[in-house]
Amino acid sequence: MTKADIVNEIAKTTGVDKASVLATVEKFMEVVKDSLAHGENVYLRGFGSFIVKVRSEKTARNISKNTTIIIPEHKIPAFKPAKVFMEEVK
């Protein structure tokens, strides 16, 4: 399912015009991205959590040059579904 499919489904079931639904979905995604960029997690009860995970520093190998490189500690976005969400998918 794409973002356009989600917008169409919400517009069809709620009766709200597609432009308003699209603006709302876009703003929701922007707020989630901005929150994660500032290190704040987003919790949606009954759906899941958008969280920032920290990957620790590690040593890796560049096989083609036969050298070791150090990958510094970095943050990545992640999604952890709620238990209710998991039960519905199973």
Phi and psi in radians as a Rosetta constraint file:
Dihedral C 1 N 2 CA 2 C 2 CIRCULARHARMONIC -1.725 0.35
Dihedral N 2 CA 2 C 2 N 3 CIRCULARHARMONIC 3.026 0.35
Dihedral C 2 N 3 CA 3 C 3 CIRCULARHARMONIC -1.060 0.35
Dihedral N 3 CA 3 C 3 N 4 CIRCULARHARMONIC -0.683 0.35
Dihedral C 3 N 4 CA 4 C 4 CIRCULARHARMONIC -1.094 0.35
Dihedral N 4 CA 4 C 4 N 5 CIRCULARHARMONIC -0.694 0.35
Dihedral C 4 N 5 CA 5 C 5 CIRCULARHARMONIC -1.110 0.35
Dihedral N 5 CA 5 C 5 N 6 CIRCULARHARMONIC -0.711 0.35
Dihedral C 5 N 6 CA 6 C 6 CIRCULARHARMONIC -1.114 0.35
Dihedral N 6 CA 6 C 6 N 7 CIRCULARHARMONIC -0.793 0.35
Dihedral C 6 N 7 CA 7 C 7 CIRCULARHARMONIC -1.063 0.35
Dihedral N 7 CA 7 C 7 N 8 CIRCULARHARMONIC -0.789 0.35
Dihedral C 7 N 8 CA 8 C 8 CIRCULARHARMONIC -1.067 0.35
Dihedral N 8 CA 8 C 8 N 9 CIRCULARHARMONIC -0.751 0.35
Dihedral C 8 N 9 CA 9 C 9 CIRCULARHARMONIC -1.139 0.35
Dihedral N 9 CA 9 C 9 N 10 CIRCULARHARMONIC -0.774 0.35
Dihedral C 9 N 10 CA 10 C 10 CIRCULARHARMONIC -1.146 0.35
Dihedral N 10 CA 10 C 10 N 11 CIRCULARHARMONIC -0.753 0.35
Dihedral C 10 N 11 CA 11 C 11 CIRCULARHARMONIC -1.091 0.35
Dihedral N 11 CA 11 C 11 N 12 CIRCULARHARMONIC -0.694 0.35
Dihedral C 11 N 12 CA 12 C 12 CIRCULARHARMONIC -1.190 0.35
Dihedral N 12 CA 12 C 12 N 13 CIRCULARHARMONIC -0.746 0.35
Dihedral C 12 N 13 CA 13 C 13 CIRCULARHARMONIC -1.405 0.35
Dihedral N 13 CA 13 C 13 N 14 CIRCULARHARMONIC -0.464 0.35
Dihedral C 13 N 14 CA 14 C 14 CIRCULARHARMONIC -1.739 0.35
Dihedral N 14 CA 14 C 14 N 15 CIRCULARHARMONIC -0.351 0.35
Dihedral C 14 N 15 CA 15 C 15 CIRCULARHARMONIC 1.458 0.35
Dihedral N 15 CA 15 C 15 N 16 CIRCULARHARMONIC 0.075 0.35
Dihedral C 15 N 16 CA 16 C 16 CIRCULARHARMONIC -1.455 0.35
Dihedral N 16 CA 16 C 16 N 17 CIRCULARHARMONIC 2.539 0.35
Dihedral C 16 N 17 CA 17 C 17 CIRCULARHARMONIC -1.179 0.35
Dihedral N 17 CA 17 C 17 N 18 CIRCULARHARMONIC 2.672 0.35
Dihedral C 17 N 18 CA 18 C 18 CIRCULARHARMONIC -1.067 0.35
Dihedral N 18 CA 18 C 18 N 19 CIRCULARHARMONIC -0.629 0.35
Dihedral C 18 N 19 CA 19 C 19 CIRCULARHARMONIC -1.087 0.35
Dihedral N 19 CA 19 C 19 N 20 CIRCULARHARMONIC -0.729 0.35
Dihedral C 19 N 20 CA 20 C 20 CIRCULARHARMONIC -1.183 0.35
Dihedral N 20 CA 20 C 20 N 21 CIRCULARHARMONIC -0.734 0.35
Dihedral C 20 N 21 CA 21 C 21 CIRCULARHARMONIC -1.117 0.35
Dihedral N 21 CA 21 C 21 N 22 CIRCULARHARMONIC -0.764 0.35
Dihedral C 21 N 22 CA 22 C 22 CIRCULARHARMONIC -1.070 0.35
Dihedral N 22 CA 22 C 22 N 23 CIRCULARHARMONIC -0.762 0.35
Dihedral C 22 N 23 CA 23 C 23 CIRCULARHARMONIC -1.081 0.35
Dihedral N 23 CA 23 C 23 N 24 CIRCULARHARMONIC -0.691 0.35
Dihedral C 23 N 24 CA 24 C 24 CIRCULARHARMONIC -1.164 0.35
Dihedral N 24 CA 24 C 24 N 25 CIRCULARHARMONIC -0.793 0.35
Dihedral C 24 N 25 CA 25 C 25 CIRCULARHARMONIC -1.102 0.35
Dihedral N 25 CA 25 C 25 N 26 CIRCULARHARMONIC -0.755 0.35
Dihedral C 25 N 26 CA 26 C 26 CIRCULARHARMONIC -1.069 0.35
Dihedral N 26 CA 26 C 26 N 27 CIRCULARHARMONIC -0.769 0.35
Dihedral C 26 N 27 CA 27 C 27 CIRCULARHARMONIC -1.155 0.35
Dihedral N 27 CA 27 C 27 N 28 CIRCULARHARMONIC -0.682 0.35
Dihedral C 27 N 28 CA 28 C 28 CIRCULARHARMONIC -1.035 0.35
Dihedral N 28 CA 28 C 28 N 29 CIRCULARHARMONIC -0.831 0.35
Dihedral C 28 N 29 CA 29 C 29 CIRCULARHARMONIC -1.129 0.35
Dihedral N 29 CA 29 C 29 N 30 CIRCULARHARMONIC -0.646 0.35
Dihedral C 29 N 30 CA 30 C 30 CIRCULARHARMONIC -1.134 0.35
Dihedral N 30 CA 30 C 30 N 31 CIRCULARHARMONIC -0.747 0.35
Dihedral C 30 N 31 CA 31 C 31 CIRCULARHARMONIC -1.124 0.35
Dihedral N 31 CA 31 C 31 N 32 CIRCULARHARMONIC -0.741 0.35
Dihedral C 31 N 32 CA 32 C 32 CIRCULARHARMONIC -1.096 0.35
Dihedral N 32 CA 32 C 32 N 33 CIRCULARHARMONIC -0.806 0.35
Dihedral C 32 N 33 CA 33 C 33 CIRCULARHARMONIC -1.084 0.35
Dihedral N 33 CA 33 C 33 N 34 CIRCULARHARMONIC -0.777 0.35
Dihedral C 33 N 34 CA 34 C 34 CIRCULARHARMONIC -1.118 0.35
Dihedral N 34 CA 34 C 34 N 35 CIRCULARHARMONIC -0.717 0.35
Dihedral C 34 N 35 CA 35 C 35 CIRCULARHARMONIC -1.091 0.35
Dihedral N 35 CA 35 C 35 N 36 CIRCULARHARMONIC -0.810 0.35
Dihedral C 35 N 36 CA 36 C 36 CIRCULARHARMONIC -1.148 0.35
Dihedral N 36 CA 36 C 36 N 37 CIRCULARHARMONIC -0.630 0.35
Dihedral C 36 N 37 CA 37 C 37 CIRCULARHARMONIC -1.123 0.35
Dihedral N 37 CA 37 C 37 N 38 CIRCULARHARMONIC -0.513 0.35
Dihedral C 37 N 38 CA 38 C 38 CIRCULARHARMONIC -1.637 0.35
Dihedral N 38 CA 38 C 38 N 39 CIRCULARHARMONIC 0.181 0.35
Dihedral C 38 N 39 CA 39 C 39 CIRCULARHARMONIC 1.421 0.35
Dihedral N 39 CA 39 C 39 N 40 CIRCULARHARMONIC 0.220 0.35
Dihedral C 39 N 40 CA 40 C 40 CIRCULARHARMONIC -1.725 0.35
Dihedral N 40 CA 40 C 40 N 41 CIRCULARHARMONIC 2.294 0.35
Dihedral C 40 N 41 CA 41 C 41 CIRCULARHARMONIC -1.413 0.35
Dihedral N 41 CA 41 C 41 N 42 CIRCULARHARMONIC 2.695 0.35
Dihedral C 41 N 42 CA 42 C 42 CIRCULARHARMONIC -2.058 0.35
Dihedral N 42 CA 42 C 42 N 43 CIRCULARHARMONIC 2.117 0.35
Dihedral C 42 N 43 CA 43 C 43 CIRCULARHARMONIC -1.943 0.35
Dihedral N 43 CA 43 C 43 N 44 CIRCULARHARMONIC 2.151 0.35
Dihedral C 43 N 44 CA 44 C 44 CIRCULARHARMONIC -2.059 0.35
Dihedral N 44 CA 44 C 44 N 45 CIRCULARHARMONIC 1.763 0.35
Dihedral C 44 N 45 CA 45 C 45 CIRCULARHARMONIC -1.000 0.35
Dihedral N 45 CA 45 C 45 N 46 CIRCULARHARMONIC 2.263 0.35
Dihedral C 45 N 46 CA 46 C 46 CIRCULARHARMONIC 1.500 0.35
Dihedral N 46 CA 46 C 46 N 47 CIRCULARHARMONIC -0.132 0.35
Dihedral C 46 N 47 CA 47 C 47 CIRCULARHARMONIC -2.065 0.35
Dihedral N 47 CA 47 C 47 N 48 CIRCULARHARMONIC -1.020 0.35
Dihedral C 47 N 48 CA 48 C 48 CIRCULARHARMONIC 2.791 0.35
Dihedral N 48 CA 48 C 48 N 49 CIRCULARHARMONIC -2.996 0.35
Dihedral C 48 N 49 CA 49 C 49 CIRCULARHARMONIC -2.234 0.35
Dihedral N 49 CA 49 C 49 N 50 CIRCULARHARMONIC 2.353 0.35
Dihedral C 49 N 50 CA 50 C 50 CIRCULARHARMONIC -1.672 0.35
Dihedral N 50 CA 50 C 50 N 51 CIRCULARHARMONIC 2.047 0.35
Dihedral C 50 N 51 CA 51 C 51 CIRCULARHARMONIC -2.208 0.35
Dihedral N 51 CA 51 C 51 N 52 CIRCULARHARMONIC 2.838 0.35
Dihedral C 51 N 52 CA 52 C 52 CIRCULARHARMONIC -1.853 0.35
Dihedral N 52 CA 52 C 52 N 53 CIRCULARHARMONIC 2.103 0.35
Dihedral C 52 N 53 CA 53 C 53 CIRCULARHARMONIC -1.780 0.35
Dihedral N 53 CA 53 C 53 N 54 CIRCULARHARMONIC 2.558 0.35
Dihedral C 53 N 54 CA 54 C 54 CIRCULARHARMONIC -1.873 0.35
Dihedral N 54 CA 54 C 54 N 55 CIRCULARHARMONIC 2.123 0.35
Dihedral C 54 N 55 CA 55 C 55 CIRCULARHARMONIC -1.626 0.35
Dihedral N 55 CA 55 C 55 N 56 CIRCULARHARMONIC 2.221 0.35
Dihedral C 55 N 56 CA 56 C 56 CIRCULARHARMONIC -1.312 0.35
Dihedral N 56 CA 56 C 56 N 57 CIRCULARHARMONIC 2.866 0.35
Dihedral C 56 N 57 CA 57 C 57 CIRCULARHARMONIC -1.132 0.35
Dihedral N 57 CA 57 C 57 N 58 CIRCULARHARMONIC 2.476 0.35
Dihedral C 57 N 58 CA 58 C 58 CIRCULARHARMONIC -2.566 0.35
Dihedral N 58 CA 58 C 58 N 59 CIRCULARHARMONIC 2.815 0.35
Dihedral C 58 N 59 CA 59 C 59 CIRCULARHARMONIC -1.722 0.35
Dihedral N 59 CA 59 C 59 N 60 CIRCULARHARMONIC 2.356 0.35
Dihedral C 59 N 60 CA 60 C 60 CIRCULARHARMONIC -2.280 0.35
Dihedral N 60 CA 60 C 60 N 61 CIRCULARHARMONIC 2.938 0.35
Dihedral C 60 N 61 CA 61 C 61 CIRCULARHARMONIC -2.051 0.35
Dihedral N 61 CA 61 C 61 N 62 CIRCULARHARMONIC 2.377 0.35
Dihedral C 61 N 62 CA 62 C 62 CIRCULARHARMONIC -1.657 0.35
Dihedral N 62 CA 62 C 62 N 63 CIRCULARHARMONIC 1.751 0.35
Dihedral C 62 N 63 CA 63 C 63 CIRCULARHARMONIC -1.109 0.35
Dihedral N 63 CA 63 C 63 N 64 CIRCULARHARMONIC -0.675 0.35
Dihedral C 63 N 64 CA 64 C 64 CIRCULARHARMONIC -1.162 0.35
Dihedral N 64 CA 64 C 64 N 65 CIRCULARHARMONIC -0.594 0.35
Dihedral C 64 N 65 CA 65 C 65 CIRCULARHARMONIC -1.783 0.35
Dihedral N 65 CA 65 C 65 N 66 CIRCULARHARMONIC -0.089 0.35
Dihedral C 65 N 66 CA 66 C 66 CIRCULARHARMONIC 0.987 0.35
Dihedral N 66 CA 66 C 66 N 67 CIRCULARHARMONIC 0.832 0.35
Dihedral C 66 N 67 CA 67 C 67 CIRCULARHARMONIC -2.232 0.35
Dihedral N 67 CA 67 C 67 N 68 CIRCULARHARMONIC 2.788 0.35
Dihedral C 67 N 68 CA 68 C 68 CIRCULARHARMONIC -1.774 0.35
Dihedral N 68 CA 68 C 68 N 69 CIRCULARHARMONIC 2.499 0.35
Dihedral C 68 N 69 CA 69 C 69 CIRCULARHARMONIC -2.253 0.35
Dihedral N 69 CA 69 C 69 N 70 CIRCULARHARMONIC 2.690 0.35
Dihedral C 69 N 70 CA 70 C 70 CIRCULARHARMONIC -1.850 0.35
Dihedral N 70 CA 70 C 70 N 71 CIRCULARHARMONIC 2.157 0.35
Dihedral C 70 N 71 CA 71 C 71 CIRCULARHARMONIC -1.625 0.35
Dihedral N 71 CA 71 C 71 N 72 CIRCULARHARMONIC 2.038 0.35
Dihedral C 71 N 72 CA 72 C 72 CIRCULARHARMONIC -1.211 0.35
Dihedral N 72 CA 72 C 72 N 73 CIRCULARHARMONIC 2.848 0.35
Dihedral C 72 N 73 CA 73 C 73 CIRCULARHARMONIC -1.045 0.35
Dihedral N 73 CA 73 C 73 N 74 CIRCULARHARMONIC 2.393 0.35
Dihedral C 73 N 74 CA 74 C 74 CIRCULARHARMONIC -2.592 0.35
Dihedral N 74 CA 74 C 74 N 75 CIRCULARHARMONIC 2.854 0.35
Dihedral C 74 N 75 CA 75 C 75 CIRCULARHARMONIC -1.869 0.35
Dihedral N 75 CA 75 C 75 N 76 CIRCULARHARMONIC 2.534 0.35
Dihedral C 75 N 76 CA 76 C 76 CIRCULARHARMONIC -2.345 0.35
Dihedral N 76 CA 76 C 76 N 77 CIRCULARHARMONIC 2.552 0.35
Dihedral C 76 N 77 CA 77 C 77 CIRCULARHARMONIC -1.371 0.35
Dihedral N 77 CA 77 C 77 N 78 CIRCULARHARMONIC 2.597 0.35
Dihedral C 77 N 78 CA 78 C 78 CIRCULARHARMONIC -2.566 0.35
Dihedral N 78 CA 78 C 78 N 79 CIRCULARHARMONIC 2.801 0.35
Dihedral C 78 N 79 CA 79 C 79 CIRCULARHARMONIC -2.164 0.35
Dihedral N 79 CA 79 C 79 N 80 CIRCULARHARMONIC 2.259 0.35
Dihedral C 79 N 80 CA 80 C 80 CIRCULARHARMONIC -2.053 0.35
Dihedral N 80 CA 80 C 80 N 81 CIRCULARHARMONIC 1.933 0.35
Dihedral C 80 N 81 CA 81 C 81 CIRCULARHARMONIC -1.217 0.35
Dihedral N 81 CA 81 C 81 N 82 CIRCULARHARMONIC 2.628 0.35
Dihedral C 81 N 82 CA 82 C 82 CIRCULARHARMONIC -1.278 0.35
Dihedral N 82 CA 82 C 82 N 83 CIRCULARHARMONIC 2.807 0.35
Dihedral C 82 N 83 CA 83 C 83 CIRCULARHARMONIC -1.053 0.35
Dihedral N 83 CA 83 C 83 N 84 CIRCULARHARMONIC -0.692 0.35
Dihedral C 83 N 84 CA 84 C 84 CIRCULARHARMONIC -1.084 0.35
Dihedral N 84 CA 84 C 84 N 85 CIRCULARHARMONIC -0.730 0.35
Dihedral C 84 N 85 CA 85 C 85 CIRCULARHARMONIC -1.080 0.35
Dihedral N 85 CA 85 C 85 N 86 CIRCULARHARMONIC -0.819 0.35
Dihedral C 85 N 86 CA 86 C 86 CIRCULARHARMONIC -1.066 0.35
Dihedral N 86 CA 86 C 86 N 87 CIRCULARHARMONIC -0.714 0.35
Dihedral C 86 N 87 CA 87 C 87 CIRCULARHARMONIC -1.125 0.35
Dihedral N 87 CA 87 C 87 N 88 CIRCULARHARMONIC -0.658 0.35
Dihedral C 87 N 88 CA 88 C 88 CIRCULARHARMONIC -1.193 0.35
Dihedral N 88 CA 88 C 88 N 89 CIRCULARHARMONIC -0.606 0.35
Dihedral C 88 N 89 CA 89 C 89 CIRCULARHARMONIC -1.298 0.35
Dihedral N 89 CA 89 C 89 N 90 CIRCULARHARMONIC -0.601 0.35
